[in-house]
Amino acid sequence: MSAPERPATVHDRPGRLSVGVISAGRVGAVLGAALNRAGHRVVAVSGVSAASVSRAQRFLPGTPVLPPDQVVTRADLVLFAVPDDALGPLIAGLTKAAVFRAGQLVAHTSGAHGVSVLAPAVHCGVLPLVLHPVMTFTGRPEDLNRLAGISFGVTAPPQLRPVAEALVVEMGGEPEWIAEEARPLYHAALAHGANHLTTVVNEAMDLLRAAGVTHPDRMLAPLLSAALDNTLRLGDAALTGPVVRGDATTVASHIDVLTQQAPESVAAYLALARRTADRAVASGRLAATRAEALLDVLASSQKGTTG
Ligand SMILES: NC(=O)c1ccc[n+]([C@@H]2O[C@H](COP(=O)([O-])OP(=O)(O)OC[C@H]3O[C@@H](n4cnc5c(N)ncnc54)[C@H](OP(=O)(O)O)[C@@H]3O)[C@@H](O)[C@H]2O)c1
């Protein structure tokens, strides 16, 4: 990608910008409102579905809802917040329609993509930014206040770093610089942590319900909150339970009951128990000699699941 030129209008701290938001999804509507609150002005937003149009009305009242090409032509800063797979084709289509102009700031909010997805527009002279909020958005009003203090994974050409970081700070976030080539790893880490956490917690709630617990959420909340808090502060030292104790018989009984009553959970349990044991050994919390019986149980169960 050729290095974009820095226009006279873009300073280390951007002035009041006309912002176009494409589109009023869960993220776009909230970040648009945050930019308005920071003193910029959202001049147009796109959205077709009833959900997006109603989010635009809720978060950006009075803002014209227009097709994406018209949003682009009205804005100094165009914020793309569309599904990851839609972003590349959309940028390519709008570039073909010749709506971008040199010196325009073009940002997207995808965690998975870097600036390279904006390459066609960069060839027209736009200034590319990635401003990825590390938060889960549902498009509800409380999302706006949740921006305070969250990290944004920022990627941009070096000369645009100050403007990218200033926009994040203005929205209430904290910029964290992510190199273009590190974005796949960065995004894998976030998805592994946040999305798989949701799956593991849902599995635990289902198993507790099957065990007769009426309110698994209430039972788990204090335990899981403490585990998360301890892990974020203490790392591997937060680990408790049968794996780190080397209690092979207990782990074997878990695998037996899951095989009988929740066979769909066995593969994930085995993979996580194995990874937990490896981390416990590597961090010196489980002696290799005490790990042997446990690792044998996991290996023989693994063989059983793979036939
Ligand atoms: N939600 C999160 O927690 C979260 C967090 C951080 C980052 N992100 C990132 O933010 C981006 C948007 O995610 P989201 O959750 O806000 O998605 P979303 O709620 O599904 O909203 C997507 C928006 O894009 C519009 N859209 C879809 N295809 C389009 C196209 N081809 N052209 C123009 N507009 C199109 C949709 O409009 P219609 O409704 O009218 O179809 C909708 O307004 C993604 O890159 C995602 O990875 C999401």
PDBQT file of the ligand as one rigid body, heavy atoms in Angstrom, charges set to zero:
ROOT
HETATM    1  N1  LIG A 401     -20.703  -6.257  18.342  1.00  0.00    +0.000 N 
HETATM    2  C1  LIG A 401     -19.542  -6.292  18.963  1.00  0.00    +0.000 C 
HETATM    3  O1  LIG A 401     -19.488  -6.677  20.142  1.00  0.00    +0.000 OA
HETATM    4  C2  LIG A 401     -18.276  -5.797  18.282  1.00  0.00    +0.000 A 
HETATM    5  C3  LIG A 401     -17.221  -5.398  19.115  1.00  0.00    +0.000 A 
HETATM    6  C4  LIG A 401     -16.077  -4.869  18.530  1.00  0.00    +0.000 A 
HETATM    7  C5  LIG A 401     -15.986  -4.789  17.138  1.00  0.00    +0.000 A 
HETATM    8  N2  LIG A 401     -17.014  -5.235  16.348  1.00  0.00    +0.000 N 
HETATM    9  C6  LIG A 401     -16.847  -5.117  14.894  1.00  0.00    +0.000 C 
HETATM   10  O2  LIG A 401     -17.658  -4.052  14.418  1.00  0.00    +0.000 OA
HETATM   11  C7  LIG A 401     -18.149  -4.380  13.102  1.00  0.00    +0.000 C 
HETATM   12  C8  LIG A 401     -19.666  -4.314  13.126  1.00  0.00    +0.000 C 
HETATM   13  O3  LIG A 401     -20.152  -5.280  14.041  1.00  0.00    +0.000 OA
HETATM   14  P1  LIG A 401     -21.617  -5.145  14.680  1.00  0.00    +0.000 P 
HETATM   15  O4  LIG A 401     -21.676  -6.137  15.781  1.00  0.00    +0.000 OA
HETATM   16  O5  LIG A 401     -21.947  -3.741  14.933  1.00  0.00    +0.000 OA
HETATM   17  O6  LIG A 401     -22.496  -5.699  13.473  1.00  0.00    +0.000 OA
HETATM   18  P2  LIG A 401     -24.084  -5.569  13.288  1.00  0.00    +0.000 P 
HETATM   19  O7  LIG A 401     -24.740  -5.169  14.560  1.00  0.00    +0.000 OA
HETATM   20  O8  LIG A 401     -24.509  -6.817  12.617  1.00  0.00    +0.000 OA
HETATM   21  O9  LIG A 401     -24.236  -4.341  12.320  1.00  0.00    +0.000 OA
HETATM   22  C9  LIG A 401     -23.735  -4.404  11.033  1.00  0.00    +0.000 C 
HETATM   23  C10 LIG A 401     -24.228  -3.177  10.301  1.00  0.00    +0.000 C 
HETATM   24  O10 LIG A 401     -23.669  -3.220   8.994  1.00  0.00    +0.000 OA
HETATM   25  C11 LIG A 401     -24.718  -3.035   8.050  1.00  0.00    +0.000 C 
HETATM   26  N3  LIG A 401     -24.322  -3.752   6.847  1.00  0.00    +0.000 N 
HETATM   27  C12 LIG A 401     -24.245  -5.092   6.668  1.00  0.00    +0.000 A 
HETATM   28  N4  LIG A 401     -23.791  -5.367   5.435  1.00  0.00    +0.000 NA
HETATM   29  C13 LIG A 401     -23.599  -4.158   4.828  1.00  0.00    +0.000 A 
HETATM   30  C14 LIG A 401     -23.168  -3.779   3.538  1.00  0.00    +0.000 A 
HETATM   31  N5  LIG A 401     -22.798  -4.688   2.613  1.00  0.00    +0.000 N 
HETATM   32  N6  LIG A 401     -23.136  -2.460   3.230  1.00  0.00    +0.000 NA
HETATM   33  C15 LIG A 401     -23.486  -1.524   4.153  1.00  0.00    +0.000 A 
HETATM   34  N7  LIG A 401     -23.892  -1.826   5.398  1.00  0.00    +0.000 NA
HETATM   35  C16 LIG A 401     -23.947  -3.130   5.729  1.00  0.00    +0.000 A 
HETATM   36  C17 LIG A 401     -25.970  -3.514   8.707  1.00  0.00    +0.000 C 
HETATM   37  O11 LIG A 401     -27.062  -2.804   8.149  1.00  0.00    +0.000 OA
HETATM   38  P3  LIG A 401     -28.535  -3.442   8.067  1.00  0.00    +0.000 P 
HETATM   39  O12 LIG A 401     -28.904  -3.804   9.479  1.00  0.00    +0.000 OA
HETATM   40  O13 LIG A 401     -29.350  -2.381   7.489  1.00  0.00    +0.000 OA
HETATM   41  O14 LIG A 401     -28.374  -4.668   7.210  1.00  0.00    +0.000 OA
HETATM   42  C18 LIG A 401     -25.745  -3.123  10.159  1.00  0.00    +0.000 C 
HETATM   43  O15 LIG A 401     -26.170  -1.794  10.401  1.00  0.00    +0.000 OA
HETATM   44  C19 LIG A 401     -17.581  -5.752  12.756  1.00  0.00    +0.000 C 
HETATM   45  O16 LIG A 401     -16.388  -5.577  12.049  1.00  0.00    +0.000 OA
HETATM   46  C20 LIG A 401     -17.273  -6.355  14.119  1.00  0.00    +0.000 C 
HETATM   47  O17 LIG A 401     -16.217  -7.291  14.057  1.00  0.00    +0.000 OA
HETATM   48  C21 LIG A 401     -18.160  -5.732  16.894  1.00  0.00    +0.000 A 
ENDROOT
TORSDOF 0
